[in-house]
Amino acid sequence: MTRFCSLTPMMKLKSYGYDAHQVLTTLSSEFGRIDAFRHAISNVSKLVITDSWLFHCSRFNFIVVKLEDVRFRVINAEDTMNSLHHALGMNQYLTVAVSLPSDIQHMNFIFKIDNVSMRDLESKLGADRIEFSSEVRLKMSLTDKFIEAFLDQAKKNPRFENYVKEDLDPCLGCSEKLSNVKLWRKCDTLGPDEDGNEPTSVCMPCQCRPIATFCIMDVALLSYYDEGNSPESDAGIREELN
């Protein structure tokens, strides 16, 4: 027990006012939460960030520190071609330097993370918690580009005004926001027949109520694109949406 208490993580926890008997209940409750950010740095190194704590486990070190005492700074960015499918474009990998409190500053570390996971990290920490070097810019992922192009195109569609806001139902997808998308069936225009008679169509305008939101429609459309039919660029996405 004496040796256990002399370990660096235990000494750090003691400086925060925790004793060995409080560690299990205090840290386990946060570590086990499903909303914790988890990132495998390598086969033998992992980073876990909860609402209040940072855990870093590697082959030779185990770090536990309060999140408010940690600084994150992106110091480098590299672009690499996606190895799974070239249509998915370039991946951006960011190098993040983690600065720890002065008493354990010798345990500062760096890790690499792709731009998609960086968005998740920003959501967990808050965008203002991560500093970026002046020469580093976080690029949009293909998913972000798709959603941006979808929303840009959707705003050009005709607006449906014949509704009562109080009658709108929650979105079928997220059940959180009121529906703001209505599907409208439009049949192709047919020309006159051989006798010159104007065609009669059995098609009727869709009477569907607004049932979804843009945030669900873009995700549904995005899921359509797999490796075989992914748009190759933002321009390709816009062409598909037109």
ZASESE-126226 format. One record per residue: residue number from 1; residue in one letter; chain; x negated, y, z negated of N, C-alpha, C, O in turn. Coordinates in steps of 0.1 Angstrom, whole numbers, plus 5000, padded with zeros to 4 digits. Layout:
(r NUM a A (X Y Z) (X Y Z) (X Y Z) (X Y Z)),
...
This chain:
(r 1 m A (4992 4988 5000) (5000 5000 5000) (4991 5013 5000) (4995 5023 5006)),
(r 2 t A (4980 5012 4993) (4971 5023 4992) (4966 5027 5006) (4965 5038 5010)),
(r 3 r A (4961 5016 5013) (4956 5018 5027) (4967 5024 5036) (4964 5032 5044)),
(r 4 f A (4979 5019 5035) (4990 5023 5043) (4992 5038 5041) (4995 5045 5051)),
(r 5 c A (4992 5043 5029) (4994 5057 5026) (4983 5066 5031) (4985 5078 5032)),
(r 6 s A (4971 5060 5033) (4960 5068 5038) (4960 5069 5053) (4951 5076 5058)),
(r 7 l A (4969 5063 5060) (4969 5064 5075) (4973 5078 5078) (4981 5085 5071)),
(r 8 t A (4968 5083 5090) (4971 5096 5094) (4986 5100 5095) (4990 5110 5090)),
(r 9 p A (4994 5091 5101) (5009 5095 5101) (5015 5096 5087) (5023 5105 5085)),
(r 10 m A (5011 5088 5078) (5016 5089 5064) (5011 5101 5057) (5018 5108 5050)),
(r 11 m A (4998 5105 5060) (4993 5117 5054) (5000 5129 5060) (5003 5139 5052)),
(r 12 k A (5004 5129 5073) (5011 5140 5079) (5025 5141 5073) (5030 5152 5070)),
(r 13 l A (5032 5130 5071) (5045 5130 5066) (5045 5135 5051) (5054 5141 5047)),
(r 14 k A (5034 5131 5044) (5033 5136 5030) (5032 5151 5030) (5037 5157 5021)),
(r 15 s A (5025 5157 5040) (5024 5171 5040) (5037 5178 5043) (5039 5190 5039)),
(r 16 y A (5046 5171 5049) (5060 5176 5051) (5069 5174 5039) (5080 5179 5039)),
(r 17 g A (5064 5167 5029) (5072 5165 5017) (5079 5151 5016) (5087 5149 5008)),
(r 18 y A (5075 5142 5025) (5081 5129 5025) (5072 5119 5018) (5059 5120 5020)),
(r 19 d A (5077 5109 5011) (5069 5099 5005) (5072 5086 5013) (5081 5086 5021)),
(r 20 a A (5064 5075 5010) (5065 5063 5017) (5079 5057 5017) (5083 5050 5026)),
(r 21 h A (5087 5059 5006) (5100 5053 5005) (5111 5061 5013) (5121 5055 5016)),
(r 22 q A (5108 5073 5017) (5117 5081 5025) (5115 5079 5040) (5124 5082 5047)),
(r 23 v A (5104 5074 5043) (5100 5073 5058) (5110 5064 5065) (5115 5069 5076)),
(r 24 l A (5113 5053 5060) (5121 5043 5067) (5135 5049 5071) (5139 5049 5082)),
(r 25 t A (5142 5055 5061) (5155 5060 5064) (5155 5073 5072) (5164 5076 5080)),
(r 26 t A (5145 5081 5069) (5144 5094 5076) (5141 5093 5091) (5147 5099 5099)),
(r 27 l A (5131 5085 5094) (5126 5084 5108) (5134 5074 5116) (5137 5076 5128)),
(r 28 s A (5138 5063 5110) (5145 5052 5117) (5158 5057 5123) (5162 5053 5134)),
(r 29 s A (5165 5065 5115) (5178 5070 5120) (5177 5078 5133) (5185 5077 5142)),
(r 30 e A (5166 5086 5134) (5164 5094 5146) (5158 5086 5157) (5162 5087 5169)),
(r 31 f A (5148 5077 5154) (5141 5070 5164) (5151 5060 5171) (5149 5058 5183)),
(r 32 g A (5161 5056 5165) (5170 5046 5171) (5182 5052 5179) (5190 5045 5184)),
(r 33 r A (5183 5065 5179) (5194 5072 5186) (5192 5071 5201) (5181 5071 5206)),
(r 34 i A (5204 5069 5208) (5203 5066 5222) (5200 5079 5230) (5196 5078 5241)),
(r 35 d A (5201 5091 5224) (5198 5103 5231) (5183 5107 5229) (5179 5118 5234)),
(r 36 a A (5175 5099 5223) (5161 5102 5222) (5154 5101 5236) (5158 5093 5244)),
(r 37 f A (5145 5110 5239) (5137 5110 5251) (5126 5100 5250) (5118 5101 5241)),
(r 38 r A (5125 5090 5259) (5115 5080 5259) (5107 5080 5272) (5113 5079 5283)),
(r 39 h A (5094 5080 5271) (5086 5080 5283) (5074 5071 5282) (5066 5073 5273)),
(r 40 a A (5073 5061 5290) (5061 5052 5290) (5050 5058 5297) (5050 5060 5310)),
(r 41 i A (5040 5062 5290) (5028 5069 5296) (5019 5059 5303) (5014 5061 5314)),
(r 42 s A (5018 5047 5297) (5010 5036 5303) (5016 5023 5297) (5026 5023 5290)),
(r 43 n A (5009 5012 5300) (5013 4999 5295) (5012 4999 5280) (5018 4991 5273)),
(r 44 v A (5003 5007 5274) (5000 5006 5260) (5002 5020 5253) (4997 5022 5242)),
(r 45 s A (5009 5029 5260) (5011 5042 5254) (5025 5046 5257) (5030 5045 5268)),
(r 46 k A (5032 5052 5246) (5046 5056 5248) (5048 5068 5240) (5043 5070 5229)),
(r 47 l A (5057 5077 5246) (5061 5089 5239) (5076 5089 5236) (5084 5086 5245)),
(r 48 v A (5080 5092 5224) (5094 5093 5220) (5096 5106 5214) (5089 5110 5204)),
(r 49 i A (5107 5113 5218) (5110 5126 5213) (5125 5126 5208) (5134 5123 5216)),
(r 50 t A (5127 5129 5196) (5141 5130 5190) (5144 5144 5188) (5137 5153 5193)),
(r 51 d A (5155 5147 5181) (5159 5160 5179) (5149 5168 5170) (5148 5180 5171)),
(r 52 s A (5142 5161 5161) (5133 5168 5152) (5119 5163 5152) (5110 5169 5146)),
(r 53 w A (5116 5151 5158) (5103 5145 5157) (5097 5141 5170) (5104 5139 5180)),
(r 54 l A (5084 5141 5170) (5076 5135 5182) (5069 5123 5177) (5062 5124 5167)),
(r 55 f A (5070 5112 5184) (5062 5100 5182) (5054 5097 5194) (5059 5097 5205)),
(r 56 h A (5041 5094 5191) (5032 5090 5202) (5024 5078 5198) (5017 5079 5188)),
(r 57 c A (5026 5067 5205) (5019 5055 5201) (5010 5051 5213) (5015 5050 5224)),
(r 58 s A (4997 5049 5210) (4988 5044 5220) (4980 5033 5214) (4982 5028 5203)),
(r 59 r A (4970 5029 5222) (4962 5017 5217) (4955 5020 5204) (4953 5011 5196)),
(r 60 f A (4950 5032 5202) (4942 5035 5191) (4948 5045 5181) (4943 5047 5170)),
(r 61 n A (4959 5051 5185) (4965 5062 5176) (4980 5060 5175) (4987 5055 5184)),
(r 62 f A (4985 5065 5164) (5000 5066 5162) (5002 5079 5156) (4998 5082 5145)),
(r 63 i A (5010 5088 5163) (5012 5102 5158) (5027 5104 5155) (5036 5100 5163)),
(r 64 v A (5029 5110 5144) (5043 5114 5140) (5042 5128 5135) (5034 5131 5126)),
(r 65 v A (5049 5137 5142) (5048 5151 5138) (5062 5158 5141) (5069 5154 5150)),
(r 66 k A (5065 5168 5133) (5077 5176 5135) (5076 5183 5149) (5066 5189 5153)),
(r 67 l A (5087 5182 5156) (5088 5188 5170) (5085 5203 5170) (5079 5208 5179)),
(r 68 e A (5089 5210 5159) (5087 5224 5159) (5073 5228 5158) (5069 5240 5160)),
(r 69 d A (5064 5219 5154) (5049 5221 5153) (5042 5218 5165) (5029 5218 5165)),
(r 70 v A (5049 5214 5176) (5042 5209 5188) (5044 5219 5199) (5054 5225 5201)),
(r 71 r A (5033 5220 5207) (5034 5229 5219) (5032 5220 5232) (5024 5211 5232)),
(r 72 f A (5040 5223 5242) (5039 5216 5255) (5035 5226 5266) (5041 5237 5267)),
(r 73 r A (5025 5222 5274) (5021 5231 5285) (5017 5223 5297) (5009 5213 5296)),
(r 74 v A (5024 5226 5308) (5021 5219 5321) (5008 5226 5327) (5008 5238 5330)),
(r 75 i A (4998 5218 5329) (4985 5223 5333) (4982 5220 5348) (4973 5225 5353)),
(r 76 n A (4989 5210 5354) (4986 5206 5367) (4998 5199 5374) (5006 5194 5367)),
(r 77 a A (4998 5199 5387) (5009 5193 5395) (5003 5186 5407) (4994 5192 5414)),
(r 78 e A (5007 5174 5410) (5002 5167 5422) (5014 5162 5430) (5024 5157 5424)),
(r 79 d A (5013 5162 5443) (5024 5156 5452) (5019 5143 5458) (5008 5142 5463)),
(r 80 t A (5027 5133 5457) (5024 5120 5463) (5036 5115 5470) (5047 5118 5467)),
(r 81 m A (5034 5108 5481) (5044 5102 5489) (5051 5091 5481) (5045 5083 5475)),
(r 82 n A (5065 5091 5482) (5072 5080 5475) (5068 5067 5481) (5070 5064 5493)),
(r 83 s A (5064 5058 5472) (5059 5045 5477) (5070 5035 5480) (5068 5025 5487)),
(r 84 l A (5082 5038 5476) (5093 5028 5478) (5100 5031 5492) (5103 5022 5499)),
(r 85 h A (5101 5044 5495) (5108 5047 5508) (5104 5061 5512) (5106 5070 5505)),
(r 86 h A (5098 5062 5524) (5093 5075 5529) (5104 5085 5531) (5101 5097 5530)),
(r 87 a A (5116 5080 5533) (5127 5090 5535) (5130 5097 5523) (5136 5108 5523)),
(r 88 l A (5126 5092 5511) (5128 5099 5499) (5119 5111 5496) (5120 5118 5487)),
(r 89 g A (5109 5112 5505) (5100 5123 5505) (5089 5122 5494) (5085 5112 5490)),
(r 90 m A (5084 5134 5490) (5073 5135 5481) (5078 5135 5466) (5088 5140 5463)),
(r 91 n A (5070 5128 5458) (5072 5129 5444) (5062 5139 5438) (5050 5140 5443)),
(r 92 q A (5066 5147 5428) (5057 5156 5421) (5054 5150 5408) (5063 5147 5400)),
(r 93 y A (5041 5149 5404) (5037 5144 5391) (5030 5156 5384) (5021 5162 5389)),
(r 94 l A (5035 5158 5372) (5030 5170 5364) (5022 5164 5352) (5025 5154 5346)),
(r 95 t A (5011 5171 5349) (5002 5168 5338) (5006 5177 5326) (5005 5190 5328)),
(r 96 v A (5010 5172 5315) (5014 5180 5304) (5004 5178 5292) (5001 5167 5288)),
(r 97 a A (4999 5189 5287) (4991 5189 5276) (4999 5192 5263) (5007 5201 5262)),
(r 98 v A (4997 5183 5253) (5004 5184 5241) (4995 5189 5230) (4985 5182 5227)),
(r 99 s A (4998 5200 5224) (4990 5206 5213) (4997 5203 5199) (5008 5207 5197)),
(r 100 l A (4989 5197 5190) (4994 5193 5177) (4990 5203 5167) (4981 5212 5170)),
(r 101 p A (4995 5202 5155) (4991 5212 5144) (4976 5211 5141) (4969 5201 5145)),
(r 102 s A (4970 5221 5136) (4955 5223 5134) (4949 5211 5126) (4938 5207 5129)),
(r 103 d A (4956 5205 5116) (4950 5195 5108) (4949 5182 5116) (4941 5173 5112)),
(r 104 i A (4956 5180 5127) (4954 5168 5135) (4952 5172 5150) (4955 5165 5159)),
(r 105 q A (4946 5183 5152) (4943 5189 5165) (4934 5179 5173) (4934 5179 5185)),
(r 106 h A (4926 5172 5166) (4917 5162 5173) (4924 5151 5180) (4918 5144 5188)),
(r 107 m A (4937 5150 5177) (4946 5140 5183) (4954 5145 5195) (4963 5138 5199)),
(r 108 n A (4952 5157 5199) (4959 5163 5211) (4958 5153 5222) (4948 5146 5224)),
(r 109 f A (4968 5153 5231) (4968 5143 5242) (4975 5149 5254) (4981 5159 5253)),
(r 110 i A (4973 5143 5265) (4979 5147 5278) (4987 5135 5283) (4983 5123 5280)),
(r 111 f A (4997 5138 5291) (5004 5127 5298) (5009 5132 5311) (5011 5144 5313)),
(r 112 k A (5012 5122 5320) (5018 5126 5333) (5033 5122 5334) (5037 5112 5328)),
(r 113 i A (5040 5130 5341) (5055 5127 5342) (5060 5133 5355) (5055 5143 5360)),
(r 114 d A (5069 5126 5362) (5074 5130 5375) (5084 5142 5372) (5089 5144 5361)),
(r 115 n A (5087 5149 5383) (5096 5161 5382) (5110 5157 5378) (5117 5166 5372)),
(r 116 v A (5115 5145 5381) (5128 5142 5377) (5129 5140 5362) (5138 5145 5356)),
(r 117 s A (5119 5132 5357) (5119 5130 5342) (5116 5143 5335) (5120 5145 5323)),
(r 118 m A (5109 5152 5341) (5106 5165 5335) (5119 5173 5332) (5120 5180 5322)),
(r 119 r A (5129 5171 5341) (5142 5178 5339) (5148 5172 5327) (5154 5180 5319)),
(r 120 d A (5147 5159 5325) (5153 5153 5313) (5145 5158 5300) (5152 5160 5290)),
(r 121 l A (5132 5160 5301) (5124 5165 5290) (5128 5179 5287) (5130 5183 5275)),
(r 122 e A (5130 5187 5297) (5135 5201 5295) (5148 5201 5288) (5151 5210 5280)),
(r 123 s A (5157 5192 5292) (5170 5192 5286) (5170 5188 5271) (5177 5194 5263)),
(r 124 k A (5160 5180 5268) (5159 5176 5254) (5152 5187 5246) (5157 5189 5234)),
(r 125 l A (5142 5193 5251) (5135 5203 5243) (5141 5217 5244) (5140 5225 5235)),
(r 126 g A (5147 5220 5256) (5150 5233 5259) (5140 5239 5268) (5128 5237 5266)),
(r 127 a A (5144 5245 5279) (5134 5250 5289) (5124 5259 5284) (5113 5259 5289)),
(r 128 d A (5127 5267 5274) (5117 5277 5269) (5107 5270 5260) (5097 5277 5256)),
(r 129 r A (5108 5257 5257) (5098 5251 5249) (5086 5246 5257) (5076 5242 5251)),
(r 130 i A (5087 5245 5270) (5076 5240 5279) (5070 5252 5286) (5077 5259 5294)),
(r 131 e A (5057 5254 5284) (5050 5264 5292) (5045 5259 5305) (5041 5247 5306)),
(r 132 f A (5044 5267 5315) (5039 5263 5328) (5027 5272 5331) (5028 5284 5330)),
(r 133 s A (5016 5266 5336) (5005 5274 5341) (5009 5282 5353) (5019 5278 5360)),
(r 134 s A (5003 5293 5355) (5008 5303 5365) (5007 5296 5379) (5015 5300 5388)),
(r 135 e A (4998 5286 5381) (4997 5280 5394) (5006 5268 5396) (5006 5262 5407)),
(r 136 v A (5014 5265 5386) (5022 5253 5387) (5037 5257 5388) (5042 5265 5381)),
(r 137 r A (5044 5251 5398) (5058 5253 5400) (5065 5239 5400) (5061 5230 5408)),
(r 138 l A (5076 5238 5393) (5083 5226 5392) (5092 5225 5405) (5101 5234 5407)),
(r 139 k A (5090 5215 5413) (5098 5214 5425) (5111 5207 5423) (5112 5199 5413)),
(r 140 m A (5120 5209 5432) (5133 5203 5431) (5132 5188 5436) (5125 5186 5445)),
(r 141 s A (5139 5179 5429) (5139 5165 5434) (5149 5165 5446) (5156 5174 5448)),
(r 142 l A (5148 5153 5453) (5157 5151 5464) (5172 5152 5459) (5181 5157 5466)),
(r 143 t A (5174 5146 5447) (5188 5147 5442) (5192 5161 5440) (5204 5165 5443)),
(r 144 d A (5183 5170 5434) (5187 5184 5432) (5190 5191 5445) (5199 5199 5446)),
(r 145 k A (5181 5188 5455) (5183 5194 5468) (5197 5190 5474) (5204 5198 5480)),
(r 146 f A (5200 5177 5473) (5213 5172 5478) (5224 5179 5472) (5234 5184 5478)),
(r 147 i A (5224 5180 5458) (5235 5187 5451) (5236 5201 5455) (5247 5207 5457)),
(r 148 e A (5225 5208 5456) (5225 5222 5460) (5231 5224 5474) (5239 5233 5476)),
(r 149 a A (5227 5215 5484) (5232 5216 5497) (5247 5213 5497) (5255 5219 5505)),
(r 150 f A (5251 5203 5489) (5265 5199 5489) (5274 5211 5483) (5284 5214 5489)),
(r 151 l A (5269 5217 5473) (5277 5228 5467) (5277 5240 5476) (5288 5247 5478)),
(r 152 d A (5266 5242 5483) (5266 5253 5493) (5276 5251 5504) (5282 5260 5509)),
(r 153 q A (5276 5238 5509) (5286 5235 5520) (5300 5235 5515) (5309 5240 5522)),
(r 154 a A (5302 5230 5503) (5316 5230 5497) (5322 5244 5496) (5334 5245 5497)),
(r 155 k A (5314 5254 5492) (5319 5267 5491) (5324 5273 5503) (5332 5283 5503)),
(r 156 k A (5321 5267 5515) (5325 5272 5528) (5339 5266 5532) (5345 5271 5541)),
(r 157 n A (5344 5256 5524) (5356 5250 5528) (5368 5260 5524) (5367 5268 5516)),
(r 158 p A (5380 5258 5531) (5391 5266 5528) (5396 5264 5513) (5394 5254 5507)),
(r 159 r A (5401 5275 5508) (5406 5274 5494) (5420 5271 5493) (5428 5275 5502)),
(r 160 f A (5424 5262 5484) (5438 5258 5482) (5444 5267 5470) (5439 5266 5459)),
(r 161 e A (5454 5275 5474) (5459 5284 5464) (5472 5280 5458) (5477 5286 5448)),
(r 162 n A (5479 5270 5464) (5492 5267 5460) (5492 5257 5448) (5496 5245 5450)),
(r 163 y A (5488 5262 5437) (5488 5253 5425) (5490 5261 5412) (5489 5274 5413)),
(r 164 v A (5494 5255 5402) (5496 5261 5389) (5485 5256 5379) (5485 5244 5377)),
(r 165 k A (5477 5265 5374) (5466 5260 5366) (5470 5251 5354) (5463 5242 5351)),
(r 166 e A (5481 5255 5348) (5486 5247 5337) (5489 5233 5341) (5490 5224 5332)),
(r 167 d A (5492 5230 5354) (5496 5217 5358) (5484 5208 5362) (5485 5196 5365)),
(r 168 l A (5472 5214 5362) (5460 5207 5367) (5457 5196 5357) (5458 5198 5344)),
(r 169 d A (5453 5184 5362) (5448 5173 5353) (5433 5173 5352) (5426 5179 5360)),
(r 170 p A (5428 5167 5341) (5413 5166 5340) (5407 5158 5351) (5414 5150 5357)),
(r 171 c A (5395 5161 5355) (5388 5154 5365) (5388 5139 5363) (5386 5134 5352)),
(r 172 l A (5391 5131 5373) (5391 5116 5372) (5378 5111 5369) (5377 5100 5363)),
(r 173 g A (5367 5118 5372) (5354 5113 5370) (5348 5116 5356) (5344 5106 5349)),
(r 174 c A (5348 5128 5352) (5342 5132 5339) (5352 5134 5328) (5349 5133 5316)),
(r 175 s A (5365 5136 5331) (5376 5138 5321) (5373 5150 5312) (5379 5151 5302)),
(r 176 e A (5364 5159 5316) (5360 5170 5307) (5366 5183 5313) (5371 5191 5306)),
(r 177 k A (5363 5185 5326) (5367 5198 5332) (5380 5196 5340) (5384 5184 5343)),
(r 178 l A (5387 5207 5342) (5399 5206 5350) (5395 5204 5365) (5385 5209 5370)),
(r 179 s A (5403 5196 5372) (5400 5193 5386) (5400 5206 5394) (5408 5215 5392)),
(r 180 n A (5390 5207 5403) (5390 5219 5412) (5387 5215 5427) (5383 5223 5435)),
(r 181 v A (5389 5202 5430) (5387 5197 5444) (5400 5190 5448) (5405 5181 5441)),
(r 182 k A (5405 5194 5460) (5417 5187 5465) (5413 5181 5479) (5407 5188 5487)),
(r 183 l A (5416 5168 5481) (5413 5162 5494) (5425 5166 5504) (5436 5165 5500)),
(r 184 w A (5421 5169 5516) (5431 5173 5526) (5429 5165 5539) (5418 5166 5545)),
(r 185 r A (5439 5157 5542) (5437 5149 5554) (5440 5157 5566) (5451 5163 5567)),
(r 186 k A (5431 5156 5576) (5433 5164 5588) (5431 5154 5600) (5420 5149 5602)),
(r 187 c A (5442 5152 5608) (5441 5143 5619) (5435 5150 5631) (5435 5162 5633)),
(r 188 d A (5428 5142 5640) (5423 5147 5652) (5434 5152 5661) (5445 5146 5662)),
(r 189 t A (5432 5163 5668) (5442 5169 5677) (5442 5161 5690) (5432 5159 5696)),
(r 190 l A (5454 5156 5694) (5455 5148 5706) (5460 5157 5717) (5468 5166 5715)),
(r 191 g A (5456 5153 5730) (5461 5161 5741) (5474 5155 5747) (5478 5145 5742)),
(r 192 p A (5480 5162 5757) (5492 5157 5763) (5490 5143 5769) (5479 5139 5773)),
(r 193 d A (5501 5135 5770) (5500 5122 5776) (5500 5123 5791) (5499 5134 5797)),
(r 194 e A (5500 5112 5799) (5499 5112 5813) (5511 5120 5820) (5510 5125 5831)),
(r 195 d A (5523 5120 5813) (5534 5127 5818) (5535 5141 5814) (5544 5149 5818)),
(r 196 g A (5525 5146 5807) (5525 5160 5803) (5532 5163 5790) (5533 5174 5786)),
(r 197 n A (5537 5152 5784) (5545 5154 5772) (5535 5157 5760) (5524 5150 5759)),
(r 198 e A (5539 5166 5752) (5530 5169 5740) (5532 5157 5730) (5542 5152 5728)),
(r 199 p A (5520 5153 5724) (5521 5141 5715) (5528 5144 5702) (5527 5155 5697)),
(r 200 t A (5534 5134 5697) (5540 5135 5684) (5531 5126 5674) (5528 5115 5677)),
(r 201 s A (5528 5132 5663) (5519 5125 5654) (5527 5121 5642) (5535 5128 5637)),
(r 202 v A (5523 5108 5637) (5530 5103 5625) (5522 5108 5612) (5525 5105 5601)),
(r 203 c A (5511 5115 5615) (5502 5119 5604) (5510 5130 5596) (5516 5139 5602)),
(r 204 m A (5508 5130 5583) (5514 5140 5574) (5503 5146 5566) (5494 5139 5562)),
(r 205 p A (5504 5159 5563) (5494 5164 5554) (5493 5157 5540) (5504 5153 5535)),
(r 206 c A (5482 5155 5535) (5480 5148 5522) (5487 5156 5511) (5485 5168 5510)),
(r 207 q A (5495 5150 5503) (5502 5156 5492) (5495 5154 5479) (5500 5156 5468)),
(r 208 c A (5482 5150 5479) (5475 5147 5467) (5473 5160 5459) (5471 5170 5464)),
(r 209 r A (5473 5158 5446) (5470 5169 5437) (5455 5170 5436) (5448 5161 5439)),
(r 210 p A (5450 5182 5431) (5435 5182 5428) (5432 5172 5418) (5438 5171 5407)),
(r 211 i A (5422 5164 5421) (5419 5152 5413) (5405 5151 5408) (5402 5143 5399)),
(r 212 a A (5396 5160 5413) (5382 5158 5409) (5375 5172 5408) (5381 5182 5411)),
(r 213 t A (5362 5172 5405) (5354 5184 5404) (5342 5182 5413) (5338 5171 5417)),
(r 214 f A (5336 5193 5417) (5324 5192 5425) (5313 5184 5419) (5306 5177 5426)),
(r 215 c A (5312 5185 5406) (5301 5177 5399) (5302 5162 5401) (5292 5155 5400)),
(r 216 i A (5315 5157 5403) (5317 5143 5405) (5316 5140 5420) (5311 5129 5423)),
(r 217 m A (5321 5149 5428) (5321 5146 5443) (5307 5145 5448) (5304 5136 5456)),
(r 218 d A (5298 5154 5443) (5284 5153 5448) (5277 5140 5444) (5269 5134 5451)),
(r 219 v A (5280 5136 5431) (5274 5123 5427) (5279 5111 5435) (5272 5102 5438)),
(r 220 a A (5292 5112 5437) (5299 5101 5445) (5293 5100 5459) (5290 5089 5464)),
(r 221 l A (5291 5112 5465) (5285 5112 5479) (5271 5108 5479) (5266 5101 5488)),
(r 222 l A (5264 5112 5468) (5249 5109 5467) (5248 5094 5466) (5238 5088 5471)),
(r 223 s A (5257 5087 5459) (5255 5072 5457) (5257 5065 5470) (5253 5053 5471)),
(r 224 y A (5263 5071 5480) (5265 5065 5493) (5252 5062 5500) (5250 5052 5507)),
(r 225 y A (5242 5071 5497) (5229 5070 5504) (5220 5061 5497) (5216 5063 5486)),
(r 226 d A (5217 5050 5504) (5207 5040 5498) (5195 5041 5507) (5193 5051 5514)),
(r 227 e A (5186 5032 5506) (5173 5033 5513) (5175 5032 5528) (5167 5037 5536)),
(r 228 g A (5187 5026 5533) (5189 5025 5547) (5194 5037 5554) (5193 5038 5566)),
(r 229 n A (5201 5045 5546) (5208 5057 5553) (5206 5070 5545) (5214 5079 5546)),
(r 230 s A (5195 5071 5538) (5192 5083 5531) (5188 5094 5540) (5181 5092 5550)),
(r 231 p A (5194 5106 5539) (5189 5118 5547) (5174 5120 5545) (5169 5119 5534)),
(r 232 e A (5167 5123 5555) (5153 5125 5554) (5148 5138 5550) (5136 5140 5547)),
(r 233 s A (5157 5148 5549) (5153 5161 5545) (5165 5169 5541) (5177 5164 5542)),
(r 234 d A (5163 5181 5535) (5174 5189 5532) (5182 5193 5544) (5195 5194 5543)),
(r 235 a A (5176 5195 5555) (5183 5198 5568) (5192 5186 5571) (5203 5188 5576)),
(r 236 g A (5186 5174 5570) (5194 5162 5572) (5206 5161 5564) (5217 5157 5568)),
(r 237 i A (5205 5165 5551) (5216 5165 5542) (5227 5175 5547) (5239 5171 5547)),
(r 238 r A (5223 5187 5550) (5233 5197 5555) (5240 5192 5567) (5252 5194 5569)),
(r 239 e A (5233 5185 5576) (5239 5180 5589) (5249 5169 5585) (5260 5169 5591)),
(r 240 e A (5246 5161 5575) (5256 5150 5571) (5268 5157 5565) (5279 5151 5567)),
(r 241 l A (5267 5168 5558) (5278 5174 5551) (5287 5182 5560) (5298 5185 5557)),
(r 242 n A (5282 5186 5572) (5290 5195 5581) (5301 5186 5587) (5308 5192 5595)),
